[in-house]
Amino acid sequence: MLKSIKKIYNPQLYHGHNKDNQNFFEGWYFKIADKKLENVYAFIPGVFKDKAGHNTHSFIQVMEGPANKSHFIKYDFNQFKAAKHRFDIKIVNNKFSLKEMNLDINSENIKIQGNLNFKNIKPWPVSVLSPGAMGWYGFLPFMECNHGVLSFNHEIKGQLNINSQTIDFTGGRGYIEKDWGKSFPSAWLWLQTNHFNDPTSSLMVSIATIPWLSREFRGFIIGFYHQDELYKFTTYNNSIINQFEKKDDKILVEVENSNFILKIAADYEKGLLLKGPFRSNMVKNVEESLNASIEIKLINKFENSIIYQGMGQKAGFELNGNLDEIIDNY
């Protein structure tokens, strides 16, 4: 019981201990960009377990923004190691934590070696009644998919050698999140960027179908981190979506809480195919781009004033599944 409580309040930890003989996945998403935004990459280390044990394995997915390529490197499950009391995972010689990422990938199509250090991470706050981005939903054991924002924005120091080219990421920015549970939703929108004119700013948007007992509902977690303050727009804090539609080549979202309105206009970006967990298998149908642009406007409702307005670059963009379930006018 105490171990379960510790994991609830520490979403960064590996939740897969004692999850054998059932469908389970867990993946951490590390996005990195160099100072000039010329090199943007995403790395997804993770594990997948199926109830029968036939498809159980660990993996690292790599998204190359500059080359517009994606890679899935599969490993045996026993090549994955995770500490029980801290976020520290290892797949062969690849190590991941909130402080660093040490890569030694040597596959047929991509070779990456190097070490990056992370400083001044900005996680979604954890409190007694709200254990992270999931809010009070994080206490519920039957959620099919759980989400954690481990760092909205942080500094990077270090270099990677990618296919014999050395890239210096010192002075760049990073982002870390994760998902774990039984299966991805049947439909979702996900957006993320921390490349605004104001370097303190970072946006994360997740709108998805949420299975609830024998029904489903549209749930959302939207956070805008700006000048050391997190503006939360979520299902569990009684925010409402005023607009969610695809119009021409834009995705338009307007969301409102008790004090603020956030308007979002994202370029619709066709992306690369990644593998995602669906029930008893990892299937290749998650489409993600690292090259979207997102325009936002944060408004104080009572003062009728604009707190921040700007354009985020090199944004992560996913729009997947049966969109009629979540979008208002597709």
Order of alpha helices (4+ residues) and beta strands (2+ residues): alpha-beta-beta-beta-beta-beta-beta-beta-beta-beta-beta-beta-beta-beta-beta-beta-beta-beta-beta-beta-beta-beta-beta
